[in-house]
Amino acid sequence: MPPRRRGSSGFRGVRVRPRGRFYAEIRAGGFRLTLGTYNTPELAARAYDAAAWRFRRPRRDMNFPDVESLEEAEFLAPALSLVDDEDRRRHRQVQRRIAIAKHDEQLMRQWRAQFPNDVVNTDAFFADLRAQRRFNRRHRPSVAEFELENPNTTWTENDPRWDDIWTETTSDDE
């Protein structure tokens, strides 16, 4: 039987991903074992060779036939990223959050279609709130100056509004 042809990466068991990364896999007993995704084709080929040594493949099936033992192949191969129970739990949690967010978006679309007046009222409320905050931000220094000039001020000594006066006057002194 002729040797299997090498892919576009130039190595056996290594494929190029669309974004330029390299994917390594090995077939054993009718199954395909994923070895991971790597930044360079050499790292992916090293991972393939380490797996080939573990499956006792002949040296002619390896990408680097100069490697003499399983220990050397594992030493040269990148560390495997094993998926443990914590990774699975985190993945399930993220998937649940995504599903909840999608469901919320669907409910919001239904609500907007069913109650268009509420949408208009909500938008108007937040527009008024933004305008009121802008107005307060612009007029706080003038109110603070008025309180400073007025001898019958209602502010206490620790009132944070005094800071508005000092921030305006200190910029002129620089």
N, C-alpha and C positions, 0 to 999 in steps of 0.2 A: 504494500500500500504506500503510495507516495506521501511525503510529509505534507501537512496542512499548510496552506498558503498563509503568509503573514498579511495582516491588515494594512490600512493606510498609515498606521503609526510606525510600521517597520518591525513590530514585535508581535510575537504569538500571544494571543489572549488579551491584547490591548486594543481598545477602540478609541477614536477621537470623539469627544463630545462636541456639540455645536458651539459652545462658548470657549473652546480651546483647551479644555481639561481632558484628561485621559482616564478611561474607565478600564479596570482589569477584572476579568472573570475567568473561571476555569470550569470545564465540564467534567463531571465524574459520575459514573453509574447512572446515566440518564438525567442527572440533575445539573443545573447550572449554579455555581457558587459565586456570588458576587464578592470581590475582594476589595472594592472601594474605588474612589475617584481621586486622582493624583494630579499634581501640577505639571509633571514632566513624564514623558513616555518611559524613561529609564526607571523611575520609581515604580510605575505600574508594572513594568516588566520584571523588576526585582520581586514585587509582591507575587506575581504569577509564578516565578521560579521557586519561591519558598513554598507555595502551595503545591507545585508539581513535585517537589522533593517529599512533601508530606504524603502525597498520594503514590509515591514510589514510581513516578514516571521515568522512562528512559532519558538519558542525558540529551539525546538528539531532539527531544520535545521541548527543551528549555531554551530560553533566550540567551543565556550566558553559560555556555557549556564549560567554561573554565572554573566554575565554582565546584569545589571538591566535596562538600558535605552539606547536610541539612543545617548544621549549626552555622556554617559560613553563609548560607543562603538566608537564614533568618537574621543574621547579624547585618547583612547588607540590605535587607528589605526594610521598608518603613514600618513603623509600629502599626498594628491593626487597630482600627477604631471599632471596638466592640460595643454593641447596643445592649445595655443592661435594663433592668426593670425601671430604674429611675428615668432613663431616656424615654422608655415607652410611656410612663406615667405623664411626663412633661408633654410628650407629643399628643396624648389623648386630651390633656387639659387644654392645649392650644387649639386642637380641633373642636372641642366643645365651645370654646370662646368664639371661634370663627363662626360656628353654626348659630350661636346665640346672636351674634352681630348681624348675620344674614337674615335671621328671623326678625330681628328688630327693624332692619331696613324695610323688609316686606310689610311689616305692620305699619310703619310710618308712611309708606306709599299708600296703603289702604286708608289710613286716617286722613291724609291730605286729600285723597279723592272723595272721601265721604264728608269731610267737614272743611270746605274751602274757606269759610268765614273765619274759622279758628286760626287757620294758617295766616290769613291777612292780619288778624288781630295780634297774633304772636309776633309777626314781623314788625308791626307798628309799635308794639310795646318795646321790643329791643332797640328799634331805631330811636325812640324817645329816650330810652335809658342811655344810649350812647351819646345823644345830643346833650342830655343833662350832665353827664360826666365831663364832656368837653367844656361845657359852660362853666362848671365848677372849677375845673383845672385852670381855666383862663382867668377867672375872677377871684380866686383865693388870695393871690398876692395883694390885690387892691383892697379886699375886705380886711386883710391883716394890717395894711397901712392905715386904714380908717380907724381900726381898733387901737392902733398905737397912738394916733393923734388925738383920739377921744379920751379924755381923762376918766370918764365913767365906764371903763371897759368891764366886760363881764368875764374876761378870760382870767384863768388862774396863772400862776407863775410857770407851772409845768405843762401848759397847754401846747400841743405840738404845732398849732397854727402859728406860733411865734417863729418857727423855723422858716416859714414862707417869707417872712420879712427879711431875715438874715441871709437867706440864699440869694435874694435879689440884690441886696446892698453889697455883699461881699464880692460879687462878680465885677463891680465897678472899681474896686480897690486894687485889683490885680494888675 
